[in-house]
Amino acid sequence: MEHLRETRPTVSRGRTAARLLLGAVLLLAGTGHLTVAREEFLAQVPPRLPVDGDTVVVVSGVVELALGGALVALPRHRVVVGWVVAAFFVAIFPGNVSQYLTRTDAFGLDTDTARAVRLLGQPVLVAWTLWSTAAWRDRRWWRG
């Protein structure tokens, strides 16, 4: 148990601001899933998925609302929330790949180049999550 710290690791203001901003982005996206951007998000659901696309959009929207809320409201649990949010971004990546492969237009992504660039954004979201929550840095502390 040498790796345990007596005190909780501190997080910089920059990381905290980035975590709160990411939480706001997820809250906005989750709201969009359930309201004005529902059709746009439906375009990212792989057509061969054996589940109704609208159900996927609604469930993923609810999950995004929960994760965004957790990022904002649960700073003491930032490490575990960070890992869960990062895993969520990895889990939804196939939808972005599907949008690219099926050449489906949504969110202004109306060219192969735009859709390919969007694919590069997903690893950025994972990195943003792990950095802003200090999940990677504090993984040993959290394991306890």
Contacts in CASP RR format, 6 or more apart in sequence:
PFRMAT RR
TARGET T0000
AUTHOR 0000-0000-0000
METHOD contacts of the structure
MODEL  1
MEHLRETRPTVSRGRTAARLLLGAVLLLAGTGHLTVAREEFLAQVPPRLP
VDGDTVVVVSGVVELALGGALVALPRHRVVVGWVVAAFFVAIFPGNVSQY
LTRTDAFGLDTDTARAVRLLGQPVLVAWTLWSTAAWRDRRWWRG
1 144 0 8 1.000
3 140 0 8 1.000
3 141 0 8 1.000
3 143 0 8 1.000
3 144 0 8 1.000
4 141 0 8 1.000
4 144 0 8 1.000
5 141 0 8 1.000
8 76 0 8 1.000
8 141 0 8 1.000
9 134 0 8 1.000
9 137 0 8 1.000
9 138 0 8 1.000
9 141 0 8 1.000
11 19 0 8 1.000
11 75 0 8 1.000
11 78 0 8 1.000
11 134 0 8 1.000
15 131 0 8 1.000
15 132 0 8 1.000
15 133 0 8 1.000
15 134 0 8 1.000
16 75 0 8 1.000
16 132 0 8 1.000
18 128 0 8 1.000
18 131 0 8 1.000
18 132 0 8 1.000
19 71 0 8 1.000
19 75 0 8 1.000
19 78 0 8 1.000
19 132 0 8 1.000
19 133 0 8 1.000
20 71 0 8 1.000
20 72 0 8 1.000
21 132 0 8 1.000
22 68 0 8 1.000
22 71 0 8 1.000
22 85 0 8 1.000
22 128 0 8 1.000
22 129 0 8 1.000
22 132 0 8 1.000
23 67 0 8 1.000
23 68 0 8 1.000
23 69 0 8 1.000
23 71 0 8 1.000
23 72 0 8 1.000
24 68 0 8 1.000
24 72 0 8 1.000
26 64 0 8 1.000
26 65 0 8 1.000
26 67 0 8 1.000
26 68 0 8 1.000
26 69 0 8 1.000
26 71 0 8 1.000
26 85 0 8 1.000
27 64 0 8 1.000
27 65 0 8 1.000
27 68 0 8 1.000
27 69 0 8 1.000
27 72 0 8 1.000
29 37 0 8 1.000
29 61 0 8 1.000
29 64 0 8 1.000
30 60 0 8 1.000
30 61 0 8 1.000
30 62 0 8 1.000
30 64 0 8 1.000
30 65 0 8 1.000
31 65 0 8 1.000
32 38 0 8 1.000
32 41 0 8 1.000
32 61 0 8 1.000
33 41 0 8 1.000
33 57 0 8 1.000
33 58 0 8 1.000
33 60 0 8 1.000
33 61 0 8 1.000
33 62 0 8 1.000
33 64 0 8 1.000
34 58 0 8 1.000
34 61 0 8 1.000
34 62 0 8 1.000
34 65 0 8 1.000
37 107 0 8 1.000
38 54 0 8 1.000
38 57 0 8 1.000
39 106 0 8 1.000
40 106 0 8 1.000
40 107 0 8 1.000
41 57 0 8 1.000
41 60 0 8 1.000
41 61 0 8 1.000
41 106 0 8 1.000
42 53 0 8 1.000
42 54 0 8 1.000
42 57 0 8 1.000
42 106 0 8 1.000
43 99 0 8 1.000
43 104 0 8 1.000
43 105 0 8 1.000
43 106 0 8 1.000
43 107 0 8 1.000
44 92 0 8 1.000
44 95 0 8 1.000
44 96 0 8 1.000
44 98 0 8 1.000
44 99 0 8 1.000
44 104 0 8 1.000
44 106 0 8 1.000
45 53 0 8 1.000
45 56 0 8 1.000
45 57 0 8 1.000
45 95 0 8 1.000
45 98 0 8 1.000
46 94 0 8 1.000
46 95 0 8 1.000
46 98 0 8 1.000
46 102 0 8 1.000
47 98 0 8 1.000
47 102 0 8 1.000
49 56 0 8 1.000
60 92 0 8 1.000
63 88 0 8 1.000
64 88 0 8 1.000
67 81 0 8 1.000
67 84 0 8 1.000
67 85 0 8 1.000
67 88 0 8 1.000
68 85 0 8 1.000
70 77 0 8 1.000
70 81 0 8 1.000
70 84 0 8 1.000
70 85 0 8 1.000
71 78 0 8 1.000
71 81 0 8 1.000
71 82 0 8 1.000
71 85 0 8 1.000
71 133 0 8 1.000
74 81 0 8 1.000
78 133 0 8 1.000
78 134 0 8 1.000
78 135 0 8 1.000
79 133 0 8 1.000
79 134 0 8 1.000
79 135 0 8 1.000
79 138 0 8 1.000
79 139 0 8 1.000
79 141 0 8 1.000
79 142 0 8 1.000
80 135 0 8 1.000
80 142 0 8 1.000
81 133 0 8 1.000
82 129 0 8 1.000
82 130 0 8 1.000
82 133 0 8 1.000
82 135 0 8 1.000
83 130 0 8 1.000
83 135 0 8 1.000
85 129 0 8 1.000
85 133 0 8 1.000
86 126 0 8 1.000
86 129 0 8 1.000
86 130 0 8 1.000
86 135 0 8 1.000
89 122 0 8 1.000
89 125 0 8 1.000
89 126 0 8 1.000
89 129 0 8 1.000
90 122 0 8 1.000
90 126 0 8 1.000
92 122 0 8 1.000
93 119 0 8 1.000
93 122 0 8 1.000
96 115 0 8 1.000
96 118 0 8 1.000
96 119 0 8 1.000
96 122 0 8 1.000
97 119 0 8 1.000
98 104 0 8 1.000
99 106 0 8 1.000
99 109 0 8 1.000
99 115 0 8 1.000
99 118 0 8 1.000
100 112 0 8 1.000
100 115 0 8 1.000
100 116 0 8 1.000
100 118 0 8 1.000
100 119 0 8 1.000
103 112 0 8 1.000
103 115 0 8 1.000
107 118 0 8 1.000
108 114 0 8 1.000
109 115 0 8 1.000
109 118 0 8 1.000
129 135 0 8 1.000
130 136 0 8 1.000
135 142 0 8 1.000
END
